[in-house]
Structure formats: structure tokens, C-alpha cells
Amino acid sequence: MNGHRPGAFGDAAAAADGLRHHGDAEVRGDGAGLTDLAVNVRTGTPPAWLRERLAASLATLAAYPDGGPARAAVAERHGLPVDRVLLTAGAAEAFVLLARALPARRPVVVHPQFTEPEAALRDAGHRVERVLLGPQDGFRLAADAVPAEADLVVVGNPTNPTSVLHPAAALARLAREGRTLIVDEAFMDAVPEERESLVPLLARLPGRTVVLRSLTKTWGLAGLRVGYALSDPATVGALARQQPLWPVSTPALVAAQACTAPAALAEAEAAALRFTADRDRLRKRLAPLAAAGLGEATPAPQGPFLLVRHPRAAALRDRLRELGFAVRRGDTFPGLGPEWFRVAVRDPATTDRFAAALERALETPHAAGAR
């Protein structure tokens, strides 16, 4: 199957606890003072104008949340009818809703990717099958890698942690009658022009397609919990019935409306272009370290992060912490092992400091040799 291999049901290689490890764990406790390259949230956010909007919303907290204006704003932003939009408390809530609301006899998750979809499916009682992509193919997905019998398929685009951007046409080939295709586009607004988004094809694809979006990454709203799902009206209704009353807070609704306005979209596009330039700089600084065994996961990363490999990555991560930097371990992503770690794209000055620290870490005997 083109080098891709389906995993066993409920693959024991990564326990449920491992699926719930995320980058923020690297910067909690004794990691709080480290330079954070583990969490994929744009630095310097939320911007001042957004903080002002959020602060003003506090005066309205006595009233129950009204999601109508924010839902309409998201629908207009994507050129969709309102009944195709569901606001959620972050994309993570959407995974739980999907796992609970939609039937699935043979759910498949394409890995490596964000682990919450599989964790949510497991928690809802599903036995999850994995399609594991590998470095031999640059972690790219071929449509025939997914079993034809799979009736629910989850894939990230661009994919966390590999930074692969799958062509929309390739993902569209996964859509078929009798199947739910879930595409996690949490990082799509970090891609210039949001190319390869499946949203423009949403109404034309066979079967059921759900596209998930998050406002966490570009706007620095991880603590606010705001995202949304786009799908057909029947699916939106089924997911909504799984939500409690007033599932999204008033400040989060204000953020959803503000961040989908034309001026905010222009700012997000500018940020995506900066991510591209800053990622290029990071890759250029890491390239000379290939001689010391450092390698990239994919030849054409498109997300605001890089997945890199080194035979002694665990020791490197420890040494980098000593030098003041936190990176995201890779071994809790199904399909990856301890030789992988993920690095968030940051500004040029931070990149230069990190590259110098990484070069120094590679010179440390316990990182460069056997541990």
C-alpha cells in the first residue's frame, strides 16, 4: 500500500495516556522559564486590538451567550450558509462531539497527527485503526493507503507534527458515500492563501465531510477555547445535539466574530507569510547540522513548525532544556519514536539563538554519542 501500513486496532504501542501528552507539558512546572518552541501558538498574541475586544466583552457577562452573530460571521468568512457552521470550545471539543455523535464501524486515523481525535474515539468506545505514514515517503498520504472499508477517516492538513500539506485533490479522493471524512485544518490559516483547504469543495464532495478550524494558533487563544466545525446541515445538527446549552462563552464568541472580519483575515495572511519566511530561516540554520545527524521529516514543510530527527533526540532535548529551550518530544505521536522532536517556527532572533544552542547541544558527548 505504497509504503503506508495500517496499524492494529487500538494499537498498544501508544497508550491512551501518551495520546493525551501535548506540547504545553514541556513548559509547565520547571519548564515555565524556558524559551517555548514546544507549543505551536504564534508569539506576541493575542494582538492588542483583540485583547481590547475581549476586555470589553466582560461587561456583558451577565447575559447568556448569543452565538448567532459569531456563527454568521464565520459562515460569511467561508462563503457558506449559517446552517453549515457549528461553533465549539476549540477544535478539541469538536473531536469529542464527532466521536459521540457519528456512527463508525471501522474508524481510521491517519498518523502521525494530532492525537486528540483518536483519544476521543477511544473514549467513545470505538476501536481505532491507524494508517501510519513514514519518512520514506516524506509522511505524504496516498489515497489508497486508507482501507476502502473505513467509514470514518481523520487526517490533519497541514499535519501536526510533520508539517506536510496534503493536496486538497488527494484528500477529496478520500470522500465517498457511506464515509465520514474529517479534516483537521487547525493550522490552515498559517498557510498563505489557505491553499489546499478542503472548504471550497465541502458542498460538492460525496458522503459526509467535516472540516475543523481553530482560532488558537494564529491568534494566541489557547486559554479561551474557540473553534468551529464546517459540514452539511444534518451533521452540524447532530453535533450540536451533543453540546450543552451555551457551549461557547461570550468572550470566545467575540473572538470568533473579530477574527473572521476582513481586517483580521488580512492580518492572518500577513502572519502566514511571515511564518513562511521564518520557517525558511529556521531550515537554513538547521541545514549545516545535517553533518551531525540532524534531519528534517519532509522536504517541503508548510506548517508553522518543523519535525526533525536525530539518533539521540532524547538526549538533545534534555541538553536543550539545560540551555533554556523547550521542544516537543515526538515519541507520543503514533508512528514516531524517540528519535523525533518538533520545533515551532519563531522570529529570526529566537531562531538564531536556538540554532546556536542546538549546535552546542550536538557537541555535548552524551547527545552526540551513545547515551
Summary of the structure (lengths in Angstrom):
residues: 371
radius of gyration: 20.2
end to end distance: 35.8
largest distance: 61.0
contacts: 1258
relative contact order: 0.17
helix: 44%
strand: 15%
